[in-house]
């Protein structure tokens, strides 16, 4: 499963994006969320691990 920022209408929005760039973009989106500081902290902490679950990023270390 991919987020709406990365996957739309059955294809990746940027097929050439690197894992590092996706991670950076995702962390920035989390930072901008209208939620508590503690919730943001945990989301940012666990985001890289969750990001590696899709097939596209599984080989990244």
N, C-alpha and C positions, 0 to 999 in steps of 0.2 A: 504494500500500500504506500502510495506517495501523497504528499500534500498538494494542495491546489496551486502552490507557487512553483512546483517542479513538474507536475504532470497535468495535462489538460487535453481533453478530447482524444484520449487514447495514445498520446505521444508526450515525450519529454519536452518541456518548454525550451530547454537548452541542452541539446544532446552532447555537447562538448564540455560541459561544466565538470570540474574536478571535484573530488570528495572534499578537499580543503575548502573550495569555494562554496559548496553546498553547506558545509558545516558553518562557515563564517556567516553566510546569508541567513541560515536558520537561527543562529544565536542572536543575530541582530533583530530578527522578527520577534523572538522570545522577549528580548529586552524591551521592545516597544509595546508589548501586551499590557492591557489595562487589568492587572491582577496584583496580588500581594508580592512583596519583595521575596518572601520565603518561597512562594510558589515558583517565581521566576528562577530563583537560585537552584531549586531542585530540577526544574525543567532544563536549565543550562547544564547542570551536572550530568544528567542522564541522556541528554540529546545525542551526543556522539555515539553512544552504544546502541541506541534505538535506530539511529541513521544507518548503521551497518547491517541491519536485518534484511533490507531488500536485496534481491539477487545482484543488482547493479553494483553494490558496494561491499559485498561479502568478502572479497579478497584483499581489501584494504586493511593495513595493520596500523 
